[in-house]
Amino acid sequence: MSKTVSEYQTRVYTLLQQIPKGRITSYAALARALKSSPRAVGGALRSNPFAPEIPCHRCIASSGFIGGYKGDWRNVPSGQNCEKKLKILASEGVAFDDQGMLVDKSRWWADFTA
């Protein structure tokens, strides 16, 4: 990675690259794999300088809610960044309803290898 990121961010971004296209994970699942907290994961994703190549768009809330994207959580899914996240995920075959909730629960993925 050529941009300056912390060791923790590097660990988060490395795990993100394991999530297959068309699948999603949660902040909590990433946190468990890192022995960290969902808030810390969210902080690393919020400042991901490599998006969408490092696919932070594949991380959603454990409730199935679309969650945030590029620091935009408020007004989800009406926020501009979150609309972009919805479009990227839709292009990968991951659908959400009008309230921003995951439609197909079989899209969950958490088989991280540390």
Stockholm file with secondary structure:
# STOCKHOLM 1.0

chainA/1-114         MSKTVSEYQTRVYTLLQQIPKGRITSYAALARALKSSPRAVGGALRSNPFAPEIPCHRCIASSGFIGGYKGDWRNVPSGQNCEKKLKILASEGVAFDDQGMLVDKSRWWADFTA
#=GR chainA/1-114 SS CCSCCCHHHHHHHHHHTTSCTTCBEEHHHHHHHHTSCHHHHHHHHHTCTTTTTSCGGGEECTTSBCCCBTTBCTTTTTSHHHHHHHHHHHHTTCCBCTTSBBSCGGGBCCCCCC
#=GC SS_cons         CCSCCCHHHHHHHHHHTTSCTTCBEEHHHHHHHHTSCHHHHHHHHHTCTTTTTSCGGGEECTTSBCCCBTTBCTTTTTSHHHHHHHHHHHHTTCCBCTTSBBSCGGGBCCCCCC
//
